[in-house]
Amino acid sequence: MLVCGVWPAWAQVGSVDLSRYVRIGRYNLPAPGQTPAPVGSLLAEEASGVTYNRDTGTLFVVGDRGTSVVQVTKTGALIDSMTLAAGSSPQGTAFYDVEGITWIGNGQFVIVEERYRIANRFVYTAGTTLGLAGAQRVTLGTSTGNSGLEGVAHDPLTGGFIFVKEKSPQGVFQTTINFANGTASNGSPTTANSVNLFSPALLGVTDLADVYALSALPSLAGHPDYSRLLILSQESGRVLKVDRSGNIHGVLVLPRDPDNPLSIEEQHHEGLTMDDDGLLYIVSEAGGGAEEIPQLWVFAPPRYLCGCAADFNADGGVDGADVDAFFASWEAARSCADVNEDGGIDGADVDAFFSRWEAGGCE
């Protein structure tokens, strides 16, 4: 359940401090038994990847059963879906063990098949079925077991993609892909392991489940975070913010709920993405306490909980009472007084507050 309703339009992301993120929502994702599904579709069952579409303001989820791409709201409610065709893979699907998805614009997405290590570009068309002929496919490595490509992120910084390989060995690599020609700059059908950006051992986690490139957030341009990555470890139950040399700049540890009998590792949190307001979305196979209850968890920075900075006392108006309320919070060094979200409470926050207050309101 969301603890507050509207993230104001002025709240552009200036930086991403994972240590200050808190969970604000936990929602069931559509799955058979809870939601009617098209023939041949398991909707978001065994959710393994998620991406944010800026054009629609919605999320798109895949499950590793390889049966569908599902569009949901930011609170996990079903909007529509595109079925993935049946086929000759060991799962009986055309796309085998789908583990990652990323939006690349103009209604196009890329999904990745873990064991075959294939990246597939396609156009999302709700209510239809996608077969192999409807996707442009590029193979990035030799076929492997259940330890292949787990996640993919579109990387505007390089114009390419970032991939993570789960384990045996772990991998974090960047590549460009020419879907028309079926080639990649760092991977091929005969590649055993693509060249990593850095040694994955620097991350200190037991597996790699997904990756998100912060260069997908335009408001971070010019900030060091713009070139950094968010990496999710399912087994270690954490999100890491890292630079492209493998240095860790932040950690978010996933919380365990008293009503969930499963450990964080057993819940299989396997996909992450972020929207333009800095909200972090993580999907799991069993976040609801059982394999048939996939969930979407939403995390936010402190300013989300504080609401509109200009209307600091939250009385619906912007006036002198907000100035008094701000300075009372600022002098007590409360977290909501960090208006510029730099992690400190100082004169820069006074300037940031008055900039918002003088603008006359929140949109």
C-alpha positions in Angstrom: 0.0 0.0 0.0 1.4 3.4 -1.0 2.0 5.7 1.9 1.5 8.9 -0.1 -0.2 9.7 -3.3 1.5 12.1 -5.8 5.1 12.5 -6.5 5.3 16.2 -7.6 6.4 17.0 -11.1 9.3 19.2 -9.9 10.9 16.2 -8.2 13.5 15.5 -10.9 16.3 13.1 -9.8 19.5 14.9 -8.9 21.3 11.9 -7.5 20.5 8.3 -6.4 21.5 7.6 -2.7 20.4 4.0 -2.2 21.2 4.1 1.5 18.2 6.5 2.0 15.6 4.6 0.0 12.7 3.1 1.8 10.0 0.8 0.6 6.7 2.5 0.0 4.7 -0.2 -1.7 4.3 -4.0 -2.1 1.8 -5.2 -4.7 0.8 -8.5 -6.2 1.5 -8.9 -9.9 -1.1 -10.5 -12.3 -0.8 -14.3 -12.4 -3.1 -17.2 -13.2 -5.3 -18.0 -10.2 -5.6 -14.4 -9.4 -6.1 -12.8 -12.8 -7.7 -14.2 -16.0 -5.0 -14.9 -18.6 -5.0 -15.2 -22.4 -4.7 -18.8 -23.7 -1.1 -19.9 -23.4 -0.1 -17.1 -21.1 1.0 -17.2 -17.5 1.1 -13.4 -17.3 3.7 -12.3 -14.7 4.1 -15.7 -13.0 7.8 -16.2 -12.0 8.5 -12.5 -12.7 12.1 -12.1 -13.6 12.5 -8.8 -15.3 10.9 -5.3 -15.4 11.4 -2.1 -17.3 9.9 1.4 -17.3 8.4 2.9 -20.5 8.7 6.7 -20.4 6.2 7.2 -23.2 3.4 5.3 -21.4 4.5 5.9 -17.8 4.0 2.2 -17.1 6.0 -0.9 -16.4 6.5 -4.0 -18.5 7.2 -7.3 -16.8 8.4 -10.7 -18.1 8.6 -14.1 -16.4 11.1 -16.8 -16.9 8.3 -19.2 -18.1 8.6 -17.4 -21.4 4.9 -17.0 -22.1 4.2 -13.2 -22.0 5.2 -9.6 -21.8 2.8 -7.8 -19.4 2.1 -4.1 -19.1 1.2 -3.0 -15.6 0.7 0.2 -13.7 3.2 1.5 -11.1 1.2 -0.4 -8.5 1.2 -3.7 -10.4 -2.3 -3.7 -11.8 -2.8 -5.4 -15.2 -3.2 -3.1 -18.2 -2.7 -5.6 -21.1 -0.3 -8.2 -22.3 1.4 -9.7 -25.4 1.7 -13.5 -25.5 4.9 -15.2 -26.4 4.4 -18.1 -28.8 4.7 -21.7 -28.0 7.7 -23.4 -29.5 10.3 -26.2 -29.4 12.4 -25.1 -26.4 12.6 -27.4 -23.4 9.9 -25.2 -21.9 7.6 -25.7 -24.8 8.1 -22.0 -25.7 9.6 -20.1 -28.6 11.6 -17.8 -26.3 13.5 -20.0 -23.8 13.9 -18.9 -20.2 13.2 -15.1 -20.6 15.0 -13.3 -17.7 15.4 -9.7 -18.6 13.7 -6.8 -20.5 14.5 -3.2 -21.3 12.6 -0.5 -23.1 14.5 1.2 -26.0 11.9 3.7 -27.2 9.3 3.9 -30.0 7.3 1.0 -28.6 10.3 -1.3 -28.8 11.8 -3.6 -26.2 14.6 -6.1 -25.9 14.2 -9.3 -24.0 17.0 -11.7 -23.2 16.9 -15.5 -23.1 19.2 -16.7 -20.3 20.3 -20.1 -21.5 20.5 -19.4 -25.2 22.1 -16.0 -24.5 20.0 -14.4 -27.2 18.8 -10.7 -27.2 15.5 -10.2 -29.0 14.3 -6.8 -30.2 10.5 -6.5 -30.9 7.6 -4.0 -31.0 5.1 -4.5 -28.2 1.6 -4.9 -29.6 -1.0 -5.7 -26.9 -3.4 -8.6 -27.4 -1.2 -10.3 -30.0 1.2 -13.2 -30.0 5.0 -12.7 -30.7 6.8 -15.5 -32.4 10.5 -15.8 -33.4 9.8 -14.3 -36.8 8.5 -11.1 -35.2 11.8 -10.5 -33.3 15.3 -9.5 -34.5 17.6 -11.9 -32.7 21.3 -11.6 -31.8 23.2 -14.4 -30.1 25.8 -13.1 -27.6 27.3 -16.4 -26.4 27.3 -20.1 -26.4 24.3 -21.9 -24.9 24.7 -22.5 -21.2 22.7 -23.9 -18.2 20.7 -21.9 -15.7 23.6 -19.4 -15.2 23.5 -17.3 -18.3 22.3 -13.9 -19.1 20.0 -12.7 -16.3 19.5 -9.0 -17.0 19.8 -6.3 -19.7 19.7 -2.5 -19.6 19.5 0.0 -22.4 22.5 2.3 -21.9 22.1 5.8 -23.5 25.6 6.7 -22.4 27.1 4.4 -25.0 24.2 3.8 -27.3 24.4 0.1 -26.4 23.4 -2.2 -23.6 24.7 -3.5 -20.3 24.2 -7.2 -19.5 24.7 -9.3 -16.4 25.5 -13.0 -16.4 24.3 -14.8 -13.3 27.3 -16.9 -12.3 29.8 -19.6 -13.3 31.3 -17.1 -14.0 29.5 -13.9 -13.2 29.7 -11.2 -15.8 29.0 -7.5 -16.3 29.6 -6.3 -19.8 28.7 -3.6 -22.3 28.0 -4.1 -25.9 26.5 -2.5 -28.9 24.1 -4.6 -31.0 23.3 -4.3 -34.7 20.0 -6.1 -34.8 19.6 -5.7 -38.5 22.9 -7.5 -39.2 22.6 -9.9 -36.2 26.0 -8.9 -34.7 27.3 -7.4 -31.5 30.6 -5.7 -30.6 31.1 -7.8 -27.5 29.6 -11.3 -28.0 28.9 -13.8 -30.7 27.5 -17.4 -31.1 31.0 -18.7 -30.3 31.7 -16.4 -27.4 32.2 -18.3 -24.1 32.3 -15.1 -22.0 32.1 -11.5 -23.1 34.7 -9.0 -21.9 33.6 -7.6 -18.6 33.7 -3.9 -17.6 35.4 -4.9 -14.4 35.9 -8.0 -12.3 32.5 -9.0 -10.9 34.3 -10.3 -7.7 34.6 -6.7 -6.7 30.8 -6.7 -6.0 31.0 -9.3 -3.2 27.7 -10.9 -4.1 26.8 -14.6 -4.8 24.9 -13.9 -8.0 23.8 -11.2 -10.5 20.1 -11.0 -11.3 19.6 -7.7 -13.2 21.1 -4.3 -14.1 19.8 -0.8 -14.7 21.9 2.0 -16.3 21.4 5.3 -14.6 22.2 7.0 -17.9 18.5 6.2 -18.7 17.6 9.1 -16.3 18.1 12.4 -18.3 18.0 14.5 -15.2 21.3 12.9 -14.0 23.3 14.2 -17.0 26.4 16.0 -15.7 26.3 14.1 -12.3 28.7 11.2 -11.6 25.7 8.9 -11.1 24.8 9.3 -14.8 27.5 6.8 -15.7 26.8 4.4 -12.9 24.8 1.2 -12.7 22.4 -0.4 -10.4 23.0 -4.1 -10.0 20.5 -6.5 -8.3 21.7 -9.7 -6.5 18.8 -12.1 -5.9 20.8 -14.5 -3.6 22.4 -11.7 -1.6 19.2 -9.7 -1.4 20.6 -6.3 -2.2 20.9 -3.6 -4.9 24.4 -2.1 -5.5 25.2 1.3 -7.1 28.5 0.8 -8.9 30.7 2.7 -11.3 32.1 1.1 -14.4 35.3 0.2 -12.7 33.4 -1.9 -10.1 33.6 0.5 -7.2 30.5 0.4 -4.9 28.9 3.8 -4.2 25.7 2.6 -2.4 23.8 -0.4 -1.2 20.1 -1.1 -0.6 19.3 -4.2 1.5 15.9 -5.7 0.7 13.7 -6.1 3.8 12.0 -9.3 4.9 8.4 -9.1 6.0 7.1 -10.9 9.1 4.1 -12.3 7.1 6.4 -13.9 4.4 7.6 -17.4 5.4 10.3 -17.3 2.7 13.8 -15.8 3.1 14.7 -12.9 0.8 16.8 -15.3 -1.3 13.9 -17.7 -1.6 11.6 -14.9 -2.8 13.7 -14.6 -5.9 13.9 -10.8 -6.5 15.2 -10.9 -10.0 14.3 -7.7 -11.9 14.7 -3.9 -11.3 14.1 -0.6 -13.0 13.7 3.1 -12.2 11.3 5.8 -13.4 12.1 9.4 -14.1 11.1 10.4 -10.6 13.7 8.1 -9.0 11.2 5.5 -7.8 12.9 2.1 -7.8 10.8 -1.0 -8.8 11.8 -4.6 -8.1 9.9 -7.7 -9.2 10.1 -11.1 -7.6 8.8 -14.6 -8.3 7.5 -15.2 -4.8 7.5 -11.9 -2.9 4.0 -12.7 -1.8 5.2 -15.8 0.1 4.7 -18.5 -2.6 5.8 -19.2 -6.1 2.4 -18.4 -7.6 2.3 -14.9 -5.9 4.8 -12.7 -7.8 5.2 -9.2 -6.5 6.3 -5.6 -7.3 8.1 -3.7 -4.6 8.5 0.1 -4.9 11.2 2.1 -3.1 11.5 5.9 -2.9 14.0 8.5 -1.7 13.1 10.6 1.5 11.7 13.5 -0.5 8.9 11.3 -1.7 7.7 10.8 1.9 8.1 14.5 2.7 5.8 15.7 -0.1 5.9 19.1 -1.7 8.8 21.3 -0.3 6.9 24.6 -1.0 3.9 23.5 1.1 6.2 22.4 3.8 3.5 22.1 6.5 1.2 20.3 4.0 -1.9 22.5 4.7 -2.7 23.0 1.0 -1.3 26.5 0.8 2.1 28.1 0.3 2.7 31.0 2.8 4.7 32.1 5.8 3.6 29.1 7.8 5.6 26.9 5.5 8.7 29.0 6.1 8.3 28.6 9.8 7.7 24.8 9.4 10.8 24.5 7.2 13.1 26.3 9.5 11.9 24.3 12.5 12.7 21.1 10.6 16.0 22.5 9.3 17.2 23.6 12.8 16.3 20.1 14.1 18.2 18.5 11.2 15.2 16.4 10.2 15.5 14.5 6.9 12.7 16.4 5.2 14.8 19.6 5.5 17.3 18.1 3.0 15.4 19.7 0.1 18.2 19.4 -2.4 18.7 15.8 -1.5 22.5 15.9 -1.2 22.5 14.0 2.0 23.3 17.0 4.2 21.3 19.7 5.8 22.9 23.1 5.3 22.5 26.5 3.6 22.1 24.9 0.2 18.8 23.5 1.5 17.6 26.9 2.5 18.3 28.2 -1.0 16.5 25.1 -2.5 13.5 25.6 -0.2 13.1 29.3 -1.1 13.4 28.5 -4.8 10.5 26.1 -4.5 8.5 28.4 -2.1 8.9 31.5 -4.3 7.7 29.5 -7.3 4.4 29.5 -5.6 3.4 25.9 -5.4 3.7 22.3 -6.5 2.6 20.7 -9.7 
